[in-house]
């Protein structure tokens, strides 16, 4: 389960307590900062955790002071080394300032991966199409053992999904999640454009960039 840093993330102690809560610690706030850090490392090892995903990382930037940025970045570095796991930070681009506050952590991180959305890009650019189609191919690989789907990453289907979601990966996942639930409830195996249209209308029909549109039904040349 990803840790979403959208709670009281103003201190390293609250940051640690939230992770302990997600790991099932019955008293996540009990103890001082050092004690919490040791418990986090211990639980991560005991649960066999391989990776820690910290979502909405920009909330740490929004809520904390610069000194706290440095402390949290240092805390992430120590946890990574102590528990021997990978830590993935997911958030808006400006949140990387938290990382830059700690030169030692900067030396340990990989270059960031930025997901392009419709707001930032143009579907007519081939590199943006290739990236989006690659994401659809990954979804297709996971779903195809369970559902007979159209070729999601084909140029035609990719354009339909782009129009339906605005290129936002979260909305794409929401649409496909709705499709999976509906298919399971009805015992469906073969998925058509009508099923995809229904999932789109149910899951994200109020999307401003596509409100009122039915990209799964339109004719795509």
Secondary structure by P-SEA (a helix, b strand, c coil): cccccccccccaaaaaaaaaaaacccccccccaaaaaaaaaaaaaaaccccccccccccccccccaaaaaaaaaaaaaaaaaacbbbbbbccccccccccccaaaaaccccbbbbbcccccccccaaaaaaaaaaaaaaaaaccccccccccccaaaaaaaaaaccccaaaaaaaaaaaaaaaaaaccccccaaaaaaaaaaccccccccccccccccccc
